[in-house]
Amino acid sequence: MTKKNPSLDHKDFEQKVEKLLIFLQIPYNNLSLYIQSFVHKSVLNEKSTSFTSSNERLEFFWDAVLELAITEMLFFNFPNKEEWELTDIRSALVRWKNLANISKALNFNEYIVLSRWEILAWGNENPYIMANTLEAFLWAIYVDLGYIISKQFVLDHIYKTLDEILDLSLHIDPKSQLQEIVQSKYTFTPNYEVLEETWMDHDKNYKIWVYLFDKIIWEGSGSSKKKAQKNAAENALLKTDEWMNII
């Protein structure tokens, strides 16, 4: 399958993003903010592009607003839960993996503008890039339309994943959860080993194995060792039937 950039033509891309906003029923004022939210920093080095700014710094701005909206919803919807419980649930809601899944469900991967190199590396399917793009898009809503409308977007597309998170216990720290499962059956605890460290466009990525005894039970990746370990534990938890049968 040929890998294509959504568009390096600014005018065509404007029309594409405009159609997306209409579909999502976002009453935008400043279209350029939403366009910027889809531009990955790698594309700025392309000679053929007319884009002059990326979404690199936008996610930082949005993090605080996203956490505020989620905190407000959880605080009033769960008056009997302790602070640490609400913190764990909030962390699961704003975790990059959850945001990446939401971004994919919204088909944002079809809008991300990347360099040729990132396209060849399937950058528009990279969960970190997809999660960052969603956060940048939320920044655009906040700056363009204010807190109330951006909060409604969070409610419609992020907070609605809460039921699944609670049903699957995704709000529980995956490393702790995996350790409890393993220790309930064995006397050992899981170990984590760095398999690979790579750099992509100035972003470091770790690939880590989680193993029990001498057997690898699953692997994970992340922008830090801690995130990669957590991802490996999450992946192992999804496949417990597979690796428990071979230990």
N, C-alpha and C positions, 0 to 999 in steps of 0.2 A: 504494500500500500504506500502510495506517495505521501510524504509528509509535507504539509503546506502551512505557510504562515496565514493566519486569518486575513490579514491585509497589511501591506506596507503603503497602500494608497490612502492618504489621510481622508479624502472626501468619501470614498467608498466605506471606510471604516466608521465615519461619522453616521452615515445612514444606517449601518448595521447596528451600532450601539443605540441609536435613536429608536429603532424597531424593538430592541430588547427592552428599553425603558417603557415603551408603550405596552408591551406584552406583560411586564411586571407591574403595570399600573402605577408607575412612579412619576408624579407630576413635576418633572425636572424644570429647572430654570437655566442652569449653566451646563450645557452638554459637554464642554471641554473637561470638566471635573471627572465625569464618568469615563471619558475616553482615556484620560491619564491613568485611571485606576486599572486599566487592562494592559498598560504598556510596561513590559518587563525591562529592567535596566540594560539587559544584554543587547537590546535592539538599537540603543542609542549609538552604538559603534558601527552600525550598518551605513554605508555610504548612500544607499538607495532610499533611506527612510526620511520622512519629513517630521517625525516625532522628535521633540526637543526635551521632553521631561518624562520620567518614569514613575512607577508607583513605589519605589524603594523605601522612601521615608514615610509613606502614608499610613502603613500599618501601625507604626508607633503611635501616631495620633489617635487612631481608632481604638487601640487596645483599652484605653481608659474608659472610653464611652461605651464600648461593648460590655465591659465588666460592670459598669454602673447600671446599664439596662438590665442585665441578667441578675445582678444583685438585688435590684429593686423588685423584680418579678418573684424571685425566690423568697425574699424576706416576707413579702405579704401573702404569698401562696402557701408557705409552710411555716406558720407561726409557732409550731411546736417542735421544730427541729433545732438542734444545737448548732452553734456557730461553725464547728468543725465539719459537721455534716453538710451544711450549706456551702462551705468552702470547697469540699470535695466534689459536690454536684456541679458547682459553678465551673470548676477546673475541667470537668468532663465535657461540659457544654462548649467551652471556648478552646478546647484542645485542638491542635492543628489537624488531627485525623478526622475529627467530627466536622470541622470547618471545610476540610478538603472534600468530604463526602457531600456536603451541602452544595459546595461550589460545582461539583460534578453534576449533581442533580439539577442544577440551574443551567447546565450546559455552558458554564463559563470557560471551559477548556476550548470551546470553539471561538472565543473572542480574544484570548490572550495573544498579544503581539510579542514575538520572540525573535532573537537573532537566528540566522541560518544554522549556526552550531547547536543552539538549544533545540531547534526544530528536529534536527537529526537525532538528538538525544531524547526525543519525546518529552521535551520540557513542558508541553501543554497538558501532559498527563502526570507530571511530577506533583505529588500531594502537597509539598511545601509551597510550591509556586501557586497552586490552586487555592490553598488556604490563605496565602498572602494576598492573592488577588481579591478574594471575597472580603477580606478586611479593608483593603483599599477601596473597594466598591462601597462599603458601608461608610467609610470616611467621606466619600463623595456625596452620599445621601445626607450625612450630618451637616457638612459645610454648606450644601446647596439648599437644604430644606429644613434643617433644624432637628432638635432632639426628638420631638413627638413622632415625626414620620419615620425617622431612623429607628426609633424604638419599636414602631409597628412592624418594620421590616424584620427586626430581630425576633419579634414574637411570631411572625408568620413563617420564618424560614430557619431559625436557629433554636428558639425555645421549644418549638414543636417536636424536636428530637428528644425532649426530656423523658417521655414515657419509655422509649426504647432504651435509653441510657439506664434508667432505673430498673427496668425489667431484666436487662442483661448484666446488671451490677457494674456497669462501665465507670461508675463514679468512684469505685474502690480502686486504690492504687494497684495497678496490674502486677508489679513486682511482689507486693505483699500478698496479693491474692494467689499468685502462682506458688509462692513459698508455702502458704498455708495448705494448698492442695497437695503439694509434693510431700511436705512433712507429715501429712495425715496418713500417707501410704508408705513412705520411706523414712529412713533416719538421716538422710542427707538433704542438703539444700541446693538449689540450682546455682550454677556458676555462669559467669558471663566473660566472654573473651573477644577482644577486638580482632576481627577478621581482616578488615580493610579500611584505610583512610584515603579519601579522594577529595579533590578540589574541582569544583565546577563554577566557573565565573565568579571566583573569589569566595564562594560558599563552601565550607568544609562539610563533608559527609562521612559518617562512620557506619560501618557495617559490623554488626556484632552477632556472635553465636550465643545462645543460651543452651547449656548442656547439663545433663544429670549423669553422674558417674562418668563414663567415657563416651557417652552417646549424645550427639547433637539432637536436641528436640525441636529447635526452631531458630530462625534468625530475624534480625530487625535492623533498621537503619534510622539515622537521625543526624541533626546538625551538631549534636554534642554526644558524648559517651552516655550521659544520663538519659537523654531522649532516645538514643538507640537501644539502650537496655530496656527502657519502658516499652518501646515498640516491639522488641523481641518477646517480652513477657506477654504483651497483648496478643501477638500472633500465636504464641504457644497456647494461651488460654482458649483461643478459637478452635484449636485442633487437639484438645486433650485426648480424645478417643484414639487418634492416630499414634501419638508417641507413647501413651501409657501402655499400649499393647505390645510395644517392642522393648520396653525397659525390663 
